[in-house]
Every structure is written in C-alpha cells, then in structure tokens.
Amino acid sequence: MNANGGSQKRLREKLSGPAQEMQWPLMLTLSGPPSRSCSVKAQRKLMRAFARLRRTKAFEPSRGGVAALEITPSGKRFHIHIHAVVDAKWLNQDALETAWQRAIGSHGVIHLQRIRLPVAALEYITKAEPLKVWGSHMLTCWGNVRKAWLAANADVRVRRLLRKGAL
C-alpha cells in the first residue's frame, strides 16, 4: 500500500455512509482544456468553476453529491478534471455541458453515466494519487450527502471546537 492509501481509505469510509443515502447516483466527469501547470491556483480555478456550475439551472435537479479533483500528466501538459458522484434523478447532458463551458470560460467536456453502486464510484473518485504528489487534495460534498456526513461526524466537529476553545 502506498503512503497515501491509509488517508484515502479513511476518506472513503467517512463518505461511504452518506453515499449509500443516494437514491439516483450518477457518475459525472468534468474536464477543461489541458493546462501547462498543475498549480494550486489552477486546481482552485477548476473547483470554483464547479461551484458555479452547481448554482446553475442545469444542476438544479441534483440533491447532493461528492466531487474530487484529479490531475493526470499528459505529455508536457496536465489534465485537471473533476470526478463527481451526483444524486439526481435526471440531468440534461447538453444543458450541463453548456453550463460547464460557461463556468470554465472555455471548451470543456463532460461525461455523465448512471451507476448502481455509489460507494464503488467513491473509491474511484477518491483515488486521486497525483494530488498527493502536487500537495493538494480538493474534495467537496454538498446537499444531502453533506448533511448526512455532518450528522455522522457531529461528535468529531464538537471535539475540534472544544480543543480550539470555541465552546
């Protein structure tokens, strides 16, 4: 097992309960144009575009989900993309692609596929080995998945607040 394997396993364990709450899981991959840099700035830019996408009408049917950023080298460039497991009965792929291209400000590609096992998809999206190499792991959850995760980890958050002296 690699050095990053333990933390990835813990992350999957924390998210597997909330992921099982999904009624209509979809696997969504969002790509932008190849980048010369895999800097934290480039990564944040893509995650902010994803946040903008989640506020669009095309993404409205989503009840929640989990998304992680992945970077893969491609020649002299980097392919920075997002893998997400989205809880939505239906998403319009054409509208989503248009909204994604508007959010990133350039040509972008999406791939959308219905899945049966959101926990298995979580293993795929949290693998993100290259992120450890470049010093960043960007993951986000929203909606019903975030609510379930917060409820499941309430005791952890209270302990942190107590240690910081906030309670």
Backbone torsions as a table, in degrees:
resi	resn	phi	psi	omega
1	MET	NA	141.1	-179.8
2	ASN	-78.0	170.8	-177.9
3	ALA	-63.5	-29.4	-177.2
4	ASN	-86.6	-11.3	-174.3
5	GLY	-60.0	-39.6	-178.9
6	GLY	-64.0	-45.6	-179.7
7	SER	-67.7	-36.0	178.2
8	GLN	-66.5	-38.4	179.5
9	LYS	-64.9	-44.2	178.2
10	ARG	-62.1	-39.7	178.7
11	LEU	-62.6	-45.9	177.7
12	ARG	-61.0	-41.0	179.5
13	GLU	-62.5	-41.5	179.9
14	LYS	-65.9	-33.3	-176.5
15	LEU	-93.2	-13.7	-175.3
16	SER	-65.8	-38.1	177.7
17	GLY	-61.2	-55.6	177.1
18	PRO	-58.8	-34.8	-179.9
19	ALA	-66.1	-33.4	179.6
20	GLN	-68.6	-16.1	178.1
21	GLU	-75.9	-13.5	-177.3
22	MET	-65.8	134.5	178.2
23	GLN	-90.5	-38.6	-175.2
24	TRP	-131.3	72.2	-176.0
25	PRO	-71.0	135.6	174.3
26	LEU	-125.3	140.8	173.2
27	MET	-95.9	125.6	-177.7
28	LEU	-123.9	128.9	174.3
29	THR	-118.7	129.0	-178.5
30	LEU	-120.5	122.4	-179.0
31	SER	-120.6	148.3	172.7
32	GLY	-112.8	-173.1	177.5
33	PRO	-68.6	154.9	177.1
34	PRO	-57.4	146.4	-176.3
35	SER	-117.8	146.5	175.9
36	ARG	-78.1	-17.5	-175.6
37	SER	-128.6	146.9	173.3
38	CYS	-113.1	31.8	-177.0
39	SER	-63.3	161.2	176.9
40	VAL	-59.4	-34.2	178.3
41	LYS	-61.5	-44.4	178.6
42	ALA	-65.4	-37.6	178.7
43	GLN	-66.5	-45.8	179.4
44	ARG	-62.7	-36.7	179.2
45	LYS	-58.9	-44.1	179.9
46	LEU	-68.9	-40.3	178.9
47	MET	-66.1	-36.1	176.4
48	ARG	-67.5	-37.4	175.8
49	ALA	-62.7	-38.1	177.7
50	PHE	-65.5	-38.7	176.7
51	ALA	-62.5	-40.9	176.9
52	ARG	-64.1	-40.9	178.7
53	LEU	-59.6	-41.6	-178.4
54	ARG	-64.6	-18.6	179.0
55	ARG	-93.6	4.0	-178.6
56	THR	-89.3	162.9	178.2
57	LYS	-62.0	-34.3	-179.3
58	ALA	-62.7	-26.7	-176.8
59	PHE	-98.9	-2.7	-177.1
60	GLU	-52.6	-40.1	-178.4
61	PRO	-64.6	-11.3	-179.4
62	SER	-69.2	130.7	176.9
63	ARG	-91.1	-19.5	-178.4
64	GLY	161.6	-176.6	178.8
65	GLY	165.5	-175.0	179.5
66	VAL	-133.5	138.2	178.7
67	ALA	-138.4	144.4	177.7
68	ALA	-135.8	147.0	179.0
69	LEU	-89.2	141.2	176.4
70	GLU	-133.6	144.1	178.2
71	ILE	-123.9	128.7	174.9
72	THR	-127.8	134.4	177.0
73	PRO	-68.7	142.0	178.9
74	SER	-140.2	89.3	-175.5
75	GLY	67.7	-125.7	178.8
76	LYS	-91.9	4.9	-178.7
77	ARG	-120.1	176.1	179.3
78	PHE	-123.9	141.2	176.7
79	HIS	-102.1	99.7	179.1
80	ILE	-95.5	122.8	-177.0
81	HIS	-147.2	167.6	-177.8
82	ILE	-119.7	133.6	171.0
83	HIS	-108.6	134.0	179.7
84	ALA	-137.4	147.1	168.8
85	VAL	-109.7	115.9	-173.3
86	VAL	-113.2	136.3	176.4
87	ASP	-94.6	98.0	-179.1
88	ALA	-150.9	134.6	178.5
89	LYS	-64.1	-37.5	-177.3
90	TRP	-159.9	138.3	171.8
91	LEU	-131.4	136.9	178.7
92	ASN	-80.9	111.0	-174.8
93	GLN	-61.8	-41.3	-179.9
94	ASP	-64.2	-45.9	179.3
95	ALA	-64.6	-38.0	179.6
96	LEU	-65.8	-41.8	179.8
97	GLU	-65.6	-41.7	177.4
98	THR	-62.4	-44.8	179.8
99	ALA	-65.4	-37.1	178.6
100	TRP	-65.9	-44.5	179.3
101	GLN	-63.6	-36.6	176.0
102	ARG	-66.5	-40.2	-178.3
103	ALA	-66.7	-38.1	-179.1
104	ILE	-90.7	-11.7	176.8
105	GLY	75.9	16.7	176.9
106	SER	-161.4	-172.9	-179.0
107	HIS	-66.8	132.5	177.3
108	GLY	-142.8	155.0	-177.9
109	VAL	-120.7	141.6	174.4
110	ILE	-124.0	153.9	173.2
111	HIS	-133.4	129.4	-175.4
112	LEU	-127.7	131.0	-177.2
113	GLN	-149.2	134.9	175.3
114	ARG	-71.2	136.9	178.8
115	ILE	-125.9	160.2	179.9
116	ARG	-99.6	-33.1	-173.6
117	LEU	-118.2	93.4	-179.3
118	PRO	-62.6	-29.1	-179.9
119	VAL	-67.8	-38.3	176.4
120	ALA	-65.3	-38.6	177.6
121	ALA	-65.8	-34.2	176.6
122	LEU	-60.2	-39.5	176.8
123	GLU	-58.6	-41.0	-179.5
124	TYR	-67.3	-46.9	-174.7
125	ILE	-76.1	-20.4	179.5
126	THR	-97.1	5.2	178.4
127	LYS	-63.8	-51.0	170.9
128	ALA	24.8	47.1	-179.3
129	GLU	-57.1	-44.5	-178.2
130	PRO	-60.1	-25.8	-178.8
131	LEU	-62.8	-33.3	178.0
132	LYS	-65.3	-39.6	-179.5
133	VAL	-63.3	-42.0	-176.9
134	TRP	-93.3	10.6	169.3
135	GLY	81.8	20.1	-179.0
136	SER	-148.9	140.2	172.2
137	HIS	-130.8	106.4	-177.3
138	MET	-105.0	116.5	-179.6
139	LEU	-136.9	143.4	177.8
140	THR	-141.4	150.7	171.4
141	CYS	-135.5	153.5	-174.9
142	TRP	-147.1	168.2	173.9
143	GLY	61.8	-137.8	-175.4
144	ASN	-63.8	-30.0	178.8
145	VAL	-69.8	-43.8	178.1
146	ARG	-63.2	-42.8	179.6
147	LYS	-60.3	-45.1	178.9
148	ALA	-65.9	-39.3	179.5
149	TRP	-65.9	-43.4	179.0
150	LEU	-62.6	-40.8	179.0
151	ALA	-64.9	-42.1	-178.6
152	ALA	-70.2	-25.5	-176.2
153	ASN	-113.1	21.7	-177.8
154	ALA	-59.2	-41.0	-178.5
155	ASP	-64.5	-35.1	178.3
156	VAL	-65.2	-44.1	-179.2
157	ARG	-65.3	-38.9	179.1
158	VAL	-64.7	-42.9	178.1
159	ARG	-60.7	-40.8	178.9
160	ARG	-63.7	-43.5	179.4
161	LEU	-64.0	-38.3	177.5
162	LEU	-64.0	-42.3	178.5
163	ARG	-63.2	-36.2	-179.7
164	LYS	-79.4	-8.8	-179.4
165	GLY	79.5	17.7	-177.9
166	ALA	-82.5	-14.7	178.1
167	LEU	-117.9	NA	NA
